[in-house]
Amino acid sequence: MDCPGLDPKGAYTVVGVYTSGPWVGAVEFAPAAPLIDSYHMTADHLQEEIRWEGEIMLQGDITETSFSK
């Protein structure tokens, strides 16, 4: 993955965007990170039109919230 490009999103969320080939991943987190409980992640495969969304907990647990193809 490439280095993140950080863009402000509202007053309380920062978005880190990562790319690798046809994949684009976006991680949303509070400015107080890493002192937060979870991160919201979206991963898109631009060629296959796949989208995955989920929550990544600070302890490493991952919960899928949405998947579409």
Secondary structure, DSSP 4 states (H G I P E B T S, - for coil): -PPPEEEEETTTEEEEEEEETTEEEEEEE-TTTTSSSEEEEEEEETTTTEEEEEEEETTS-EEEEEEE-
